[in-house]
Amino acid sequence: MLLLPIFISSLCTSLGALPILLVKNVSHKSKDTLLAYTAGIMVAASAYGLIPSALKLSNMVVLVSGILVGTFVLTLIESLLPHIDLDHSNQPSGNSTVILLFLIAMSIHNLPEGLSVGISTLNGANSIGSLVAFAIGLQNVPDGFLVALFLVTQGIRPINAFLLSSLTGLIEMCAGLVGFIFGGAFENIVPFGLAFAAGAMLFVVYKELIPESHGDGNERTATWAFIIGFITMILLTEWFR
């Protein structure tokens, strides 16, 4: 029963991904728009959520080093992966490098969140733990939809997009269990993990999502979608805070 907040919080990712099963076809213009919208959400999540949280829990040295290490690790992974040229046709086509980098960034993003839920559940009994789990669980709903939506724009079947999105929630659940079992041993790692996740997400946005959404003459629409996505994440963060 004590572990219930960890499980519920993580399962909210799958809950958020459920609507993607109703999606049928995505045009190329819609794909570019949705990619830009995703980029806006990720930038806002980094700048308005992850970075302030990391700074509040630690200091500028931890923040800067975490962002730089996160960026470096994603750069290293991207350089080692075979990069497939984008097919700017009228139909969405999957780019395995972009998909993998995106999933890695979102999984990294979930690790410190899971640890936070686990540690707060252990240290705060039912009150604080449930509160933290509730806040992160609410955030996981749009996160789950975001991951699934992005995967569909890359040509992934909706059912597979749902399963992969759920997998990122499972990673958060495992991190929550680790945080609960080992408690204070991971407490000091959380702020660095938040900054690391911010660096990883910013790398994916600037290196992959924005260029891909601007390669087919939809730059103006994509720019507006980016701004709307940015505002959306800020509103959600304030709403669930």
C-alpha positions in Angstrom: 0.0 0.0 0.0 2.9 2.3 0.8 4.2 1.9 -2.8 0.9 2.8 -4.4 1.8 6.4 -5.1 4.8 5.2 -7.1 2.7 2.9 -9.3 -0.2 5.3 -9.8 2.2 8.2 -10.8 4.0 6.1 -13.4 0.8 4.6 -14.8 -0.5 8.1 -15.6 2.0 8.1 -18.5 0.0 5.2 -20.1 -3.2 7.0 -19.3 -2.1 10.0 -21.2 -1.0 7.9 -24.2 -4.4 6.2 -24.6 -5.9 8.8 -26.9 -3.2 8.1 -29.5 -4.9 4.8 -30.3 -7.7 6.9 -32.0 -5.2 8.6 -34.4 -5.4 7.3 -38.0 -3.3 9.4 -40.5 -1.0 12.3 -40.0 -0.2 14.6 -43.0 3.3 16.0 -43.4 2.2 19.5 -42.5 0.5 18.2 -39.4 3.7 16.2 -38.6 5.8 19.4 -38.8 3.3 21.3 -36.7 3.1 18.6 -34.0 6.9 18.3 -33.9 7.2 22.0 -33.3 4.5 21.8 -30.7 6.4 19.0 -29.0 9.6 21.1 -29.2 7.9 24.0 -27.4 6.6 21.8 -24.6 10.1 20.3 -24.1 11.8 23.7 -24.0 9.3 24.9 -21.5 9.6 21.8 -19.4 13.4 22.3 -19.3 13.4 26.1 -18.8 10.4 26.4 -16.6 10.4 23.1 -14.7 13.6 21.1 -14.6 16.1 23.9 -14.4 14.4 25.9 -11.7 13.8 22.7 -9.7 17.5 21.7 -10.0 18.6 25.1 -9.0 16.3 25.2 -6.0 17.5 21.8 -4.7 21.3 22.5 -5.3 23.4 25.3 -6.8 24.6 26.8 -10.1 27.6 24.5 -10.3 25.4 21.4 -10.2 22.9 22.9 -12.6 25.5 23.9 -15.2 27.5 20.7 -15.0 24.3 18.7 -15.3 23.1 20.5 -18.4 26.6 20.2 -20.0 26.9 16.5 -19.2 23.4 15.8 -20.5 24.2 17.6 -23.7 27.5 15.9 -24.1 26.0 12.4 -23.5 23.3 13.0 -26.1 25.9 14.4 -28.5 28.0 11.3 -28.0 25.0 8.9 -28.5 23.9 10.8 -31.6 27.4 10.7 -33.1 27.6 7.0 -32.6 24.2 6.2 -34.2 23.8 5.8 -37.9 21.9 8.9 -39.0 19.1 8.5 -41.6 18.5 11.4 -43.9 15.1 12.9 -43.6 12.6 12.0 -46.3 10.7 15.2 -46.9 7.8 13.7 -48.8 4.1 14.0 -48.3 4.0 11.1 -45.9 5.5 10.9 -42.4 8.6 8.7 -42.4 10.4 7.4 -39.4 14.0 8.6 -38.6 15.4 6.0 -36.3 18.0 8.3 -34.8 15.5 11.0 -34.0 13.1 8.5 -32.5 15.8 6.9 -30.3 17.2 10.2 -29.1 13.7 11.4 -28.2 13.0 8.3 -26.3 16.3 8.5 -24.5 15.7 12.1 -23.6 12.2 11.4 -22.3 13.4 8.4 -20.3 16.2 10.5 -18.7 13.6 13.1 -17.9 11.6 10.5 -16.1 14.4 9.1 -13.9 14.8 12.0 -11.5 11.0 12.4 -11.3 10.7 8.7 -10.3 13.5 9.1 -7.8 11.7 12.1 -6.3 8.5 10.2 -5.9 10.2 7.2 -4.3 12.3 9.3 -1.9 9.4 11.5 -0.9 7.1 8.4 -0.4 9.8 6.9 1.9 10.5 10.1 3.9 7.1 11.6 4.0 5.0 8.6 4.8 1.6 9.1 3.2 1.2 12.9 3.2 4.2 14.3 1.3 4.7 11.2 -0.8 1.2 11.2 -2.0 1.4 14.9 -2.8 4.6 14.6 -4.8 3.2 11.5 -6.6 0.0 13.3 -7.4 1.8 16.3 -8.9 4.2 14.3 -11.0 1.4 11.9 -12.0 -0.7 14.8 -13.4 2.4 16.0 -15.3 2.9 12.4 -16.7 -0.5 12.5 -18.4 0.5 15.1 -21.0 4.0 13.6 -21.1 2.6 10.3 -22.1 0.5 11.8 -24.9 3.5 13.9 -26.0 5.7 10.8 -26.4 3.0 8.8 -28.2 2.1 11.8 -30.5 5.7 12.3 -31.5 6.1 8.6 -32.3 3.0 8.6 -34.5 4.4 11.6 -36.4 7.5 9.5 -37.1 5.4 6.8 -38.7 5.1 4.5 -35.7 1.8 2.6 -35.5 -0.5 4.0 -32.7 -0.5 0.7 -30.7 3.3 0.6 -30.8 3.5 4.3 -29.9 1.3 3.6 -26.9 3.5 0.7 -25.8 6.7 2.7 -26.2 5.2 5.7 -24.3 4.1 3.3 -21.5 7.7 2.0 -21.4 9.0 5.4 -20.4 6.5 5.3 -17.6 7.8 1.9 -16.5 11.3 3.4 -16.4 10.0 6.1 -14.0 8.3 3.4 -11.9 11.6 1.5 -11.6 13.4 4.7 -10.6 10.7 5.3 -8.0 11.2 1.9 -6.5 15.0 2.5 -6.4 14.4 5.8 -4.6 12.1 4.2 -2.1 14.5 1.3 -1.4 17.7 3.2 -1.1 16.2 6.5 0.1 18.8 9.1 1.1 21.5 7.5 -1.0 20.0 9.0 -4.1 18.6 12.2 -2.7 21.6 14.3 -3.7 21.6 12.9 -7.2 18.1 14.2 -8.0 19.1 17.8 -8.8 21.9 16.7 -11.0 19.5 14.3 -12.8 17.0 17.1 -13.4 19.7 19.3 -14.9 21.0 16.4 -16.9 17.5 15.8 -18.3 17.2 19.4 -19.2 20.4 19.3 -21.2 19.3 16.1 -23.0 15.9 17.5 -23.9 17.3 20.8 -25.2 19.8 18.9 -27.3 17.0 16.9 -29.0 14.9 20.0 -29.5 17.6 22.1 -31.2 19.5 19.4 -33.0 16.5 17.3 -34.3 13.0 18.6 -33.7 13.3 22.2 -34.9 15.3 21.4 -38.0 12.9 18.6 -38.9 9.8 20.7 -38.5 11.3 23.5 -40.7 12.4 21.5 -43.7 9.3 21.5 -45.9 8.1 25.1 -46.2 6.0 25.0 -43.0 8.3 27.3 -41.0 5.7 29.9 -40.0 3.1 27.3 -38.9 5.8 25.4 -37.0 7.0 28.6 -35.3 3.5 29.3 -34.0 3.1 25.7 -32.9 6.4 25.9 -31.0 5.2 29.1 -29.2 1.8 27.5 -28.4 3.5 24.4 -27.1 5.8 26.5 -24.9 2.8 28.4 -23.4 0.8 25.1 -23.0 3.6 23.6 -20.8 3.9 26.8 -18.7 0.1 26.8 -18.1 0.2 23.1 -17.2 3.1 23.6 -14.8 1.4 26.5 -13.1 -1.9 24.6 -12.9 -0.4 21.5 -11.4 2.0 23.3 -9.1 
